[in-house]
Amino acid sequence: MISFDKDEKFISDALDVLDLELAIPDLMSGIRHKLDVGTANPKTRCKPMRVLIVAAAVVAVLGLTAAAASLGGFDWLLKKANPPFGDAVKPIEQSTISQGIKVTAVAAESSGDMAILYVTLEDTEHLGRVTEDMGIDLDSTGVSMSAEQIYFDKETGIAAYQIRLGSTGTFDGQSLSLKMNGLLYGGTDLGEIRMGIDLAKAAKQGEHIGQPYSDPKQAPTEQLTPGHLADIPGTKSAWVSAIGINHGYLAVQFAQPAGVDRFMDANKIQPYLLDAGGNIIVDNGPGVTGFKTDAQLHPIHTVQQGAYDFMEYYFAVDTATLDGYTLCFKGSVWDVISGEWKLDVNFDSLQHLAREVKADITVGKVQLKDVVLKINPFGMTLTGYGGENNDWLAPHSVKTILETKKGNIELQAISSSSSAPGEPYELIWYAASTIDIDSVIAVRIGDNRIELKNQTA
């Protein structure tokens, strides 16, 4: 069972989708992928949802050498895709094919705890399963990842992706094995799905658990008993499994057949409410809980594969006045390809290309003492010690800019990690393209301005 607060909207799986084992312990928790479902016209191709889900696991292994075809290789990447960090990465060109889908790790480079990886996907059977509205999704408790499609060649059907990685350890000199278990393609928008459920009656007659929490951010630690209330029209075998009251919140639970992992589920759907006046109410409670069960709907608390994936959403509404409310769903359905893609990724290092500065940072009421800012060609990290109550996350909530001799560079917050309250923590930002670190004059984090010394670390 997994729970997320309101600031961590996406539902992850208890199983590690991706696990990176390096020589350095306490790797960064995976960046969470947010469930984002569109509400465009029903049965239209779902172009805005740039989602190609790839379930992956990464473990440290010895590297292999292999030759990839030039089409979709390093030279092709530089010429066709013009990648933002093309001047910093080195060729790998390791390829593998499963179910007719060719995956190539084209190029990579690292700088300590940050790394860039370029990957291409090609449908060698020309069935249109790799398209320009797809995006890779890799998540992990061992490494943070942010992926985006940077180029799609309509003539060849090859898509190029940029993956930004972060770790509290180091990628330098590491040889990693990348394993992918499946992908989703061909998303179709479901539009608005109105369920013919008497919500007031279902909530009254459904299971009631506990009393309201004093802390509105506290998510329930137990879930409604799985069952079956109604099928969700238009989906691939998804159903509403339970409706009830969980610690004062209206709880709506739904389920679907399990994919390779939660990221591989064919239905990407989300419940919401319409009140008696037709106003939309999204999950305005303390977050969402996900869990899995066996074929008999018994919850599974181990790493074994489940038969069904469940989600329980919480709504902060008056559960005594639900007359006239309508339960709705929005989202999309996808085709699923299960396969096995294995690639080795060897990371070199941009040696001696980093600059460090120690500073005190204040964001609102949060004060972080003696943090270390480290700037490399890919972006910047902030490390410190002793963060309590997630206050150390505050710098990610404000605009962060590098002042350089050539102009300002705005950085994008990618990921954060901390092993435990009071322990070391780290924040990571990435730039849009390679940074000339010698030209950096100062760092601005909100109202803080930290000047850099001239030397390179």
C-alpha positions in Angstrom: 0.0 0.0 0.0 1.2 3.4 -0.9 -0.1 6.9 0.0 0.7 10.4 -1.2 -0.1 13.8 0.1 -1.6 16.6 -1.9 1.7 17.8 -3.1 2.6 14.4 -4.5 -0.4 13.8 -6.7 0.8 10.9 -8.7 0.0 7.4 -7.7 3.1 5.3 -7.6 3.3 1.6 -7.1 4.6 -0.2 -4.0 6.8 -2.2 -6.4 9.9 -0.4 -7.4 9.5 0.2 -11.2 13.1 1.1 -11.5 15.9 0.3 -9.1 19.4 1.6 -9.4 22.2 0.0 -7.3 25.4 2.0 -7.3 28.5 1.9 -5.2 27.2 4.9 -3.2 24.3 4.1 -0.8 21.1 6.2 -0.1 20.2 6.9 -3.7 17.6 9.5 -4.5 13.9 8.6 -4.5 12.3 8.5 -7.9 10.6 11.6 -9.2 6.9 10.9 -9.1 5.0 10.8 -12.3 1.7 12.8 -12.0 -1.5 11.2 -13.3 -2.6 13.6 -15.9 -5.7 12.7 -17.9 -7.4 14.8 -20.5 -11.0 15.6 -21.1 -11.1 16.2 -24.8 -13.9 15.0 -27.1 -14.8 11.4 -26.6 -13.0 8.7 -28.7 -10.4 11.1 -30.1 -6.8 10.3 -30.4 -5.2 11.5 -27.2 -2.4 13.7 -28.5 -2.0 16.1 -25.5 -1.2 13.1 -23.2 2.4 12.6 -24.2 2.6 9.2 -22.5 4.5 6.2 -23.6 4.9 4.2 -20.4 8.0 2.0 -20.2 8.3 -0.1 -17.0 12.0 -0.3 -16.3 14.5 -1.7 -13.8 18.1 -0.6 -13.6 20.9 -2.6 -11.8 24.7 -2.2 -11.7 26.3 -4.7 -14.0 29.3 -5.1 -16.3 29.0 -3.2 -19.5 28.7 -4.8 -23.0 29.7 -3.5 -26.4 27.4 -3.7 -29.3 26.9 -1.9 -32.6 23.6 -0.1 -33.4 22.5 0.8 -36.8 23.3 4.3 -37.9 19.6 5.0 -38.3 18.6 6.2 -34.8 22.2 6.2 -33.7 24.5 8.9 -32.5 25.2 10.7 -35.8 21.5 10.5 -36.6 20.6 12.0 -33.2 23.0 14.9 -33.6 21.9 15.7 -37.1 18.1 15.1 -36.8 17.2 15.8 -33.2 19.8 18.4 -32.4 19.7 17.4 -28.7 20.1 20.1 -26.1 23.1 18.4 -24.5 24.5 17.0 -27.7 27.8 18.8 -27.2 28.3 17.1 -23.8 27.3 13.4 -24.3 29.3 10.6 -25.8 28.0 7.7 -28.1 26.9 4.4 -26.6 24.7 2.9 -29.4 23.5 -0.2 -27.6 20.3 -1.7 -29.2 17.8 -4.4 -28.4 14.5 -5.5 -30.0 11.5 -7.1 -28.4 8.0 -7.5 -29.9 9.2 -5.6 -33.0 10.1 -2.5 -31.0 13.8 -1.5 -31.2 15.2 0.5 -28.3 18.6 2.1 -28.6 20.6 3.8 -25.8 22.3 6.3 -28.1 24.4 8.6 -25.9 25.1 9.4 -22.3 27.3 11.4 -20.0 27.4 12.1 -16.3 28.7 14.7 -13.9 28.7 13.3 -10.4 25.1 12.9 -9.2 23.6 14.1 -12.5 23.5 12.4 -15.9 22.0 12.7 -19.4 20.8 9.8 -21.5 19.4 9.8 -25.0 17.3 6.9 -26.2 15.5 6.2 -29.5 12.5 4.0 -30.1 11.6 2.5 -33.5 8.7 0.2 -34.5 10.6 -2.2 -36.9 7.3 -3.8 -37.9 5.9 -0.5 -39.0 2.7 -0.9 -37.1 2.5 2.7 -35.9 3.2 1.9 -32.3 5.8 4.6 -31.8 4.3 8.1 -32.4 5.0 11.7 -31.8 2.6 12.1 -28.9 4.4 9.5 -26.8 6.8 10.0 -24.0 9.0 7.7 -21.9 8.1 7.3 -18.2 10.8 5.9 -15.9 10.4 6.1 -12.2 12.4 4.7 -9.2 13.1 4.9 -5.5 16.7 4.6 -6.5 17.1 7.2 -9.2 15.2 10.3 -10.3 14.2 10.6 -13.9 12.6 13.2 -16.1 12.0 12.2 -19.7 10.7 14.0 -22.7 10.4 13.3 -26.4 12.6 15.8 -28.3 12.2 14.6 -31.9 10.0 12.4 -34.0 10.9 11.4 -37.5 7.6 10.9 -39.4 9.4 9.3 -42.4 11.1 6.6 -40.4 8.9 6.5 -37.3 11.8 6.9 -35.0 11.4 8.9 -31.8 14.2 10.4 -29.7 14.0 11.0 -26.0 16.1 12.9 -23.5 16.3 11.5 -20.0 17.7 13.5 -17.1 18.8 11.5 -14.1 19.7 12.3 -10.6 21.2 10.4 -7.6 22.6 11.1 -4.2 25.4 8.8 -5.3 27.4 9.2 -8.5 26.9 8.0 -12.0 30.6 8.6 -12.9 32.2 5.4 -14.2 29.1 3.3 -13.5 28.0 0.6 -15.9 24.3 0.0 -15.8 21.9 -2.5 -17.3 18.6 -1.0 -18.4 15.6 -3.4 -18.6 12.2 -2.4 -20.0 9.2 -4.7 -19.6 6.5 -3.0 -21.7 5.0 0.1 -23.2 1.7 1.8 -23.9 0.6 3.3 -27.1 -2.4 4.5 -29.0 -4.1 6.5 -26.2 -7.8 7.2 -26.8 -9.6 9.9 -24.8 -12.7 8.7 -23.0 -14.3 12.1 -22.5 -16.6 12.5 -19.5 -18.0 9.3 -18.0 -21.0 9.7 -15.8 -21.6 6.8 -13.5 -25.3 5.8 -12.8 -24.6 5.4 -9.1 -26.7 7.0 -6.4 -23.8 8.6 -4.6 -25.6 9.6 -1.5 -27.0 6.1 -1.1 -23.7 4.4 -1.9 -21.9 6.5 0.7 -24.5 5.9 3.4 -24.7 2.2 2.8 -21.0 1.7 2.2 -18.2 1.0 4.6 -17.4 3.6 7.2 -13.8 3.7 8.7 -12.6 5.8 11.6 -13.2 9.3 12.7 -12.1 12.6 10.9 -8.4 13.5 11.5 -7.5 16.7 13.3 -4.8 17.2 10.6 -6.5 17.8 7.2 -3.3 16.7 5.4 -3.4 13.2 7.1 -4.4 10.5 4.6 -6.2 7.4 5.7 -3.9 4.5 6.5 -6.5 1.8 5.8 -8.7 1.4 2.8 -12.3 0.3 2.0 -12.8 -3.4 1.4 -12.5 -4.2 -2.3 -15.6 -5.4 -4.1 -17.6 -4.5 -7.2 -20.2 -1.8 -7.5 -20.3 -1.0 -11.2 -18.2 -1.3 -14.4 -16.7 1.9 -15.8 -18.0 2.4 -19.4 -15.5 2.7 -22.2 -12.5 1.4 -20.1 -10.7 -1.9 -20.4 -12.3 -3.9 -17.6 -12.0 -1.1 -14.9 -14.7 -0.9 -12.3 -15.8 1.0 -9.2 -15.0 -1.3 -6.4 -16.2 0.6 -3.3 -17.7 3.8 -2.1 -17.8 4.8 1.6 -16.6 7.1 4.3 -12.9 6.9 5.3 -12.0 9.1 8.3 -14.6 11.7 7.3 -13.7 11.8 3.6 -15.9 10.5 0.8 -13.8 7.6 -0.5 -14.1 6.4 -4.1 -12.2 3.2 -4.9 -11.8 1.7 -8.4 -9.8 -1.1 -9.8 -8.5 -2.6 -13.1 -6.5 -5.7 -14.2 -2.8 -5.2 -13.2 -0.2 -4.5 -15.9 3.5 -5.3 -15.7 3.4 -2.6 -13.0 1.1 0.2 -12.1 2.6 2.4 -14.8 1.6 -0.2 -17.4 -2.1 -0.2 -16.6 -4.2 0.2 -19.7 -6.6 2.6 -18.1 -5.4 6.1 -17.1 -8.5 7.4 -15.4 -9.4 9.6 -12.5 -12.7 10.1 -10.6 -14.3 13.5 -9.9 -17.6 14.7 -8.7 -20.3 17.0 -10.1 -22.4 18.7 -7.3 -26.1 19.4 -7.6 -25.2 22.7 -9.4 -22.9 21.0 -12.0 -19.7 22.3 -10.4 -16.7 20.0 -10.7 -15.0 18.7 -7.5 -11.7 17.0 -8.0 -9.9 14.9 -5.3 -9.6 17.8 -2.8 -8.8 15.5 0.1 -5.4 14.5 1.5 -4.3 12.6 -1.6 -4.7 9.2 -3.1 -3.8 5.7 -2.0 -2.9 2.8 -4.3 -2.7 -0.9 -3.5 -2.9 -4.3 -5.2 -4.7 -7.5 -4.6 -4.7 -11.1 -5.7 -7.4 -12.7 -7.9 -9.6 -13.1 -4.9 -9.3 -9.4 -4.1 -7.1 -10.0 -1.0 -4.7 -7.1 -0.5 -1.0 -7.9 -1.3 1.7 -6.3 0.9 4.7 -7.9 -0.7 6.6 -7.2 -3.9 4.9 -10.0 -5.8 2.8 -9.2 -8.9 -0.8 -8.6 -8.2 -3.9 -9.5 -10.2 -5.6 -6.1 -9.8 -4.5 -2.6 -9.2 -6.7 -0.4 -6.9 -6.8 3.3 -6.4 -8.7 5.1 -3.6 -9.4 8.8 -4.0 -10.6 11.1 -1.1 -13.0 14.0 -1.4 -13.4 16.6 1.3 -17.2 17.1 1.0 -20.1 17.1 3.3 -20.9 13.4 3.2 -24.4 14.0 4.7 -25.5 16.2 1.7 -24.6 14.2 -1.4 -28.1 14.2 -2.9 -27.8 15.4 -6.5 -24.0 14.6 -6.7 -22.7 12.6 -9.7 -19.6 10.4 -9.7 -17.7 10.9 -13.0 -14.5 9.6 -14.5 -12.2 11.1 -17.1 -9.1 9.8 -18.8 -7.9 7.5 -21.6 -7.3 3.9 -22.5 -4.2 2.5 -24.1 -2.9 -0.5 -25.9 -0.2 -2.5 -24.1 2.8 -4.3 -25.4 4.6 -6.6 -23.0 8.2 -7.4 -23.9 11.7 -7.5 -22.5 14.3 -4.9 -23.6 17.8 -5.1 -22.0 20.5 -2.5 -22.6 23.8 -1.6 -21.0 24.5 2.1 -20.3 28.1 3.1 -19.5 28.5 6.6 -17.9 31.8 8.5 -18.3 32.4 11.7 -16.4 32.8 15.4 -17.4 35.9 15.6 -15.2 36.7 18.8 -13.3 33.6 20.6 -14.7 31.9 21.7 -11.5 31.8 24.8 -9.3 30.8 24.8 -5.6 29.7 27.4 -3.1 28.4 27.2 0.4 25.6 29.5 1.5 22.7 30.1 3.9 19.3 30.0 2.1 16.0 31.6 3.3 12.7 30.9 1.6 9.7 32.4 3.4 10.0 31.2 7.0 12.4 28.4 6.1 16.1 28.9 6.8 18.6 26.4 5.5 22.1 26.7 6.9 25.4 25.8 5.3 24.0 24.2 2.2 26.3 23.4 -0.7 25.4 24.5 -4.2 27.2 22.6 -7.0 26.9 23.7 -10.6 27.8 21.4 -13.5 27.2 21.5 -17.3 23.7 19.9 -16.8 22.4 22.0 -13.9 22.7 22.4 -10.2 22.4 20.4 -6.9 21.8 21.7 -3.4 22.8 19.5 -0.5 22.4 20.0 3.2 21.9 18.2 6.5 19.2 18.1 9.1 16.1 19.1 7.2 12.9 18.7 9.3 9.3 18.4 8.2 10.2 18.7 4.6 11.1 22.3 5.1 14.2 21.6 3.0 12.0 21.3 -0.1 11.3 25.1 0.0 14.0 26.1 -2.5 12.1 24.0 -5.2 9.1 26.2 -4.7 10.7 29.4 -6.0 12.3 30.5 -9.2 16.0 29.5 -9.5 18.3 31.3 -11.9 21.9 31.2 -12.9 23.4 34.6 -13.7 26.0 34.2 -16.4 28.1 36.5 -18.5 25.9 35.6 -21.4 22.6 36.2 -19.7 20.3 34.5 -17.2 19.5 30.7 -17.3 16.4 29.6 -15.5 16.7 26.1 -14.0 13.9 23.5 -13.7 13.3 21.7 -10.4 13.6 18.0 -11.2 13.8 15.9 -8.0 14.6 15.8 -4.3 15.5 13.2 -1.7 16.1 12.7 2.0 16.7 9.4 3.7 15.0 10.5 6.9 14.1 13.7 8.9 17.3 15.2 10.2 19.4 13.3 7.7 21.2 14.6 4.5 19.0 15.9 1.8 19.5 16.9 -1.8 17.6 19.0 -4.4 18.3 18.8 -8.2 17.7 21.4 -10.9 18.4 20.9 -14.6 19.1 23.5 -17.3 17.5 23.4 -20.8 20.9 23.0 -22.5 24.6 22.7 -21.6 25.8 25.3 -19.2 29.1 27.1 -19.7 30.0 26.9 -16.0 32.9 29.3 -16.3 30.5 32.0 -17.3 28.3 31.7 -14.2 28.5 34.7 -11.9 25.8 34.0 -9.3 22.9 31.8 -8.3 19.5 33.3 -7.4 17.1 31.1 -5.4 14.0 33.2 -4.8 15.3 36.3 -3.0 18.7 34.8 -2.3 21.6 35.8 -4.4 24.9 33.8 -4.0 28.0 34.9 -5.9 30.4 32.3 -7.1 34.2 32.4 -6.8 36.2 32.1 -10.0 37.7 28.7 -9.6 36.3 25.4 -11.0 36.0 22.5 -8.7 
